[in-house]
């Protein structure tokens, strides 16, 4: 079982720090965060020793609005990989299945107001996902 916490952080540094550092967060294998704090000095969302940060690889003029943090204590870095989607507000990872098990695809979406991102994402997945 994979425990996931999903939260929109409203671009707050304090809230992002709190989620990454709070002892209760350690029970979750994956954090799906939207509007996480983005540091212009790091040119990245916040980094943390206990979490592996995954951001969209699709370039955009604005900072990423979705991120996935994988708990280093619960999921080995060899057990997942980023799954590329051509949308800057979408971040995805594939958790590799153990022997004989199929991989699990986890998708984090920041769906901007008045902009349907779900329909083009669904179309992309239907065309490119290996069933």
C-alpha positions as a Markdown table, in Angstrom:
| # | Residue | x | y | z |
|---|---|---|---|---|
| 1 | Unk | 0.0 | 0.0 | 0.0 |
| 2 | Unk | 1.3 | 3.5 | -0.9 |
| 3 | Unk | 0.1 | 6.3 | 1.4 |
| 4 | Unk | -0.2 | 9.6 | -0.4 |
| 5 | Unk | -0.7 | 13.1 | 0.9 |
| 6 | Unk | -2.1 | 15.7 | -1.6 |
| 7 | Unk | -2.2 | 19.4 | -0.7 |
| 8 | Unk | -2.3 | 22.9 | -2.4 |
| 9 | Unk | 0.2 | 25.0 | -0.5 |
| 10 | Unk | -0.7 | 28.4 | -1.9 |
| 11 | Unk | 3.0 | 29.2 | -2.7 |
| 12 | Unk | 3.8 | 29.5 | 1.0 |
| 13 | Unk | 7.3 | 28.8 | 2.1 |
| 14 | Unk | 6.2 | 28.2 | 5.7 |
| 15 | Unk | 3.6 | 25.7 | 4.6 |
| 16 | Unk | 6.0 | 23.9 | 2.3 |
| 17 | Unk | 8.6 | 23.7 | 5.0 |
| 18 | Unk | 6.1 | 22.5 | 7.4 |
| 19 | Unk | 4.9 | 19.6 | 5.2 |
| 20 | Unk | 8.4 | 18.5 | 4.4 |
| 21 | Unk | 9.6 | 18.7 | 8.0 |
| 22 | Unk | 6.6 | 17.6 | 10.1 |
| 23 | Unk | 7.0 | 14.2 | 11.7 |
| 24 | Unk | 3.5 | 13.1 | 10.6 |
| 25 | Unk | 4.6 | 13.5 | 6.9 |
| 26 | Unk | 7.1 | 10.7 | 7.4 |
| 27 | Unk | 4.2 | 8.1 | 7.2 |
| 28 | Unk | 3.5 | 9.1 | 3.6 |
| 29 | Unk | 5.4 | 7.5 | 0.7 |
| 30 | Unk | 4.5 | 10.3 | -1.7 |
| 31 | Unk | 3.6 | 13.9 | -1.4 |
| 32 | Unk | 1.6 | 15.4 | -4.2 |
| 33 | Unk | 1.9 | 19.2 | -3.8 |
| 34 | Unk | 0.4 | 22.0 | -5.9 |
| 35 | Unk | 1.5 | 25.6 | -5.7 |
| 36 | Unk | 4.5 | 24.6 | -3.5 |
| 37 | Unk | 7.0 | 27.3 | -2.7 |
| 38 | Unk | 9.5 | 27.9 | -5.5 |
| 39 | Unk | 12.9 | 29.4 | -4.7 |
| 40 | Unk | 14.2 | 31.8 | -7.4 |
| 41 | Unk | 17.6 | 31.5 | -5.8 |
| 42 | Unk | 17.7 | 27.7 | -6.1 |
| 43 | Unk | 15.7 | 27.8 | -9.3 |
| 44 | Unk | 13.8 | 24.9 | -7.8 |
| 45 | Unk | 11.1 | 24.0 | -5.3 |
| 46 | Unk | 12.4 | 23.4 | -1.8 |
| 47 | Unk | 14.8 | 20.5 | -1.4 |
| 48 | Unk | 14.8 | 18.2 | 1.7 |
| 49 | Unk | 17.2 | 15.4 | 2.7 |
| 50 | Unk | 14.3 | 13.0 | 3.5 |
| 51 | Unk | 12.5 | 13.6 | 0.2 |
| 52 | Unk | 13.3 | 13.2 | -3.5 |
| 53 | Unk | 11.9 | 16.2 | -5.5 |
| 54 | Unk | 10.3 | 15.5 | -8.9 |
| 55 | Unk | 9.2 | 18.5 | -11.0 |
| 56 | Unk | 7.9 | 18.7 | -14.5 |
| 57 | Unk | 10.6 | 18.4 | -17.1 |
| 58 | Unk | 8.4 | 20.5 | -19.5 |
| 59 | Unk | 9.8 | 24.0 | -19.7 |
| 60 | Unk | 7.5 | 26.9 | -18.9 |
| 61 | Unk | 7.9 | 30.6 | -18.4 |
| 62 | Unk | 6.6 | 30.3 | -14.9 |
| 63 | Unk | 7.7 | 28.2 | -11.9 |
| 64 | Unk | 6.3 | 24.7 | -11.7 |
| 65 | Unk | 2.9 | 24.5 | -9.9 |
| 66 | Unk | 3.0 | 20.8 | -9.2 |
| 67 | Unk | 5.6 | 18.7 | -7.6 |
| 68 | Unk | 6.0 | 15.2 | -6.3 |
| 69 | Unk | 8.1 | 14.4 | -3.3 |
| 70 | Unk | 9.1 | 10.7 | -2.8 |
| 71 | Unk | 9.9 | 9.6 | 0.8 |
| 72 | Unk | 13.5 | 8.3 | 0.7 |
| 73 | Unk | 12.9 | 6.1 | 3.7 |
| 74 | Unk | 9.9 | 4.3 | 2.2 |
| 75 | Unk | 10.7 | 4.1 | -1.5 |
| 76 | Unk | 14.2 | 3.3 | -2.9 |
| 77 | Unk | 15.3 | 5.7 | -5.6 |
| 78 | Unk | 15.8 | 2.7 | -7.9 |
| 79 | Unk | 12.1 | 1.8 | -7.4 |
| 80 | Unk | 10.6 | 4.8 | -9.3 |
| 81 | Unk | 11.3 | 7.0 | -12.3 |
| 82 | Unk | 9.8 | 10.2 | -13.6 |
| 83 | Unk | 7.1 | 9.7 | -16.3 |
| 84 | Unk | 7.3 | 12.5 | -18.9 |
| 85 | Unk | 4.1 | 14.3 | -19.8 |
| 86 | Unk | 4.2 | 17.4 | -22.1 |
| 87 | Unk | 2.4 | 19.7 | -19.7 |
| 88 | Unk | 4.3 | 22.0 | -17.3 |
| 89 | Unk | 1.5 | 21.8 | -14.7 |
| 90 | Unk | 1.6 | 18.0 | -14.6 |
| 91 | Unk | 4.2 | 15.9 | -12.7 |
| 92 | Unk | 4.2 | 12.1 | -12.9 |
| 93 | Unk | 6.2 | 9.2 | -11.6 |
| 94 | Unk | 6.1 | 5.5 | -12.3 |
| 95 | Unk | 6.7 | 3.3 | -9.3 |
| 96 | Unk | 8.1 | 0.1 | -10.6 |
| 97 | Unk | 6.4 | -3.2 | -9.7 |
| 98 | Unk | 8.3 | -5.9 | -8.0 |
| 99 | Unk | 8.6 | -9.3 | -9.8 |
| 100 | Unk | 5.5 | -9.9 | -11.9 |
| 101 | Unk | 3.7 | -6.8 | -10.7 |
| 102 | Unk | 2.7 | -4.0 | -13.0 |
| 103 | Unk | 4.1 | -0.5 | -12.3 |
| 104 | Unk | 1.9 | 2.2 | -10.7 |
| 105 | Unk | 1.6 | 5.6 | -12.4 |
| 106 | Unk | 1.0 | 8.5 | -10.0 |
| 107 | Unk | 0.1 | 11.8 | -11.6 |
| 108 | Unk | 0.0 | 15.2 | -9.8 |
| 109 | Unk | -1.9 | 18.0 | -11.6 |
| 110 | Unk | -2.3 | 21.7 | -11.0 |
| 111 | Unk | -5.4 | 22.4 | -13.0 |
| 112 | Unk | -5.5 | 26.2 | -13.5 |
| 113 | Unk | -8.8 | 28.0 | -13.2 |
| 114 | Unk | -10.7 | 28.4 | -16.5 |
| 115 | Unk | -8.3 | 26.0 | -18.2 |
| 116 | Unk | -9.1 | 22.4 | -18.9 |
| 117 | Unk | -5.9 | 20.4 | -18.5 |
| 118 | Unk | -7.7 | 17.1 | -17.8 |
| 119 | Unk | -9.0 | 16.5 | -21.3 |
| 120 | Unk | -5.6 | 16.9 | -23.1 |
| 121 | Unk | -3.9 | 14.9 | -20.4 |
| 122 | Unk | -6.4 | 12.1 | -20.8 |
| 123 | Unk | -5.9 | 12.1 | -24.6 |
| 124 | Unk | -2.1 | 12.1 | -24.2 |
| 125 | Unk | -2.2 | 9.1 | -21.8 |
| 126 | Unk | -4.6 | 7.2 | -24.1 |
| 127 | Unk | -2.2 | 7.7 | -27.0 |
| 128 | Unk | 1.1 | 7.1 | -25.2 |
| 129 | Unk | 0.5 | 4.9 | -22.2 |
| 130 | Unk | 1.5 | 1.3 | -22.6 |
| 131 | Unk | -1.6 | -0.7 | -21.3 |
